[in-house]
Structure formats: structure tokens, C-alpha cells
């Protein structure tokens, strides 16, 4: 997300606490927050998909493999 959009989110949050927002500003804030959360989730999911757990015995297992193994256990 661009720095300008993050700055705008912070600006609207500050204004909301101080004086309140107009309907247009509240809608803009809601849309910007939704966009920010979507980008954060996508980024975090990418990090988790590439995370590997290394056990004391030296074996390694990726988080997606662990998730798939748990799904298969439940079946």
C-alpha cells in the first residue's frame, strides 16, 4: 500500500477522534481500511506459506505441509 494512503488512514483516524468525520470521509476511511487489511492478509499469508519449522532432530517441515497433514488426519 502506498505511503500516501497509509498517511490518509492515519489522518482520518486522528480527525475522527478530534472532531468526527463526514459521511464521505467515513466511507473513505472504511474503504482504505478494507484495502489495507486485504493487503496485510495477503502479505502475511505469503510469509506463512514460506515458513519452515526445523525440529531439534534436524528435520524440517513447511507450514503448508503441516496444515495439509492435519486436514488428512481429520478425514
N, C-alpha and C positions, 0 to 999 in steps of 0.2 A: 504494500500500500504506500502511496506517495506521502512524503512528509507533510505536504500541504493539507492532505485530507486528515491526517492524524492531528495536526495542529487545529484544524477546524473542529474536530470532535472535542478536543480539549477546550477550545474557545466556547463552544456551545454548552459544555458541561459547566464551565465557570459561570456563564451568563445565566444558566438555569438555576444555579444556586443563589445568585445575587438578585436577579430581577425577574426571572421567569422567561419563558420562550413563547414566541408567537406560534400559531398553528403550523405555519410554513417551516419555521425553524425546528419545531418538534419533529415534523415529518422528515426533514433533512437529517436531523440527529439520528432518528431511528434507522434511516436508510444507510447512513455512514457506519453506524454501529453494526448493522447486519453484514455489511460488506467486510468490515474489519474482522468480525468473528468468523465469517466464512473463510477468509484468507488465513487466519490463525489456525483454524482447524485443519485446513489442507496442509499447511506447513508442518504442524505437529504430527499429523498422520504420516507424512513423508519421513519425519525423523524416526517415528516408531517403526515404520516398515524397514528401516535400515539399521535398527539397533540389534546387536548380538549380545547374548549373555554368555559369559565364559565361566564355567564351573571350576571348582578347585582342582578337579582331576585333569583339567586342560581341555575338556570337550566344550564345544561351542554350539549354541542353538539360537537361531534368529527368532524374534518375537512373532513374526507371521507363522513360522513353523510351529511354535508353541500354541498359538491360537488355533491352528488347524488341528493339532493333536487333541486339544481339549474338545473341539467340536466332534471329532470322531469318537471320543470316549463316551459322549452323551448319547450317541446313536445306538 
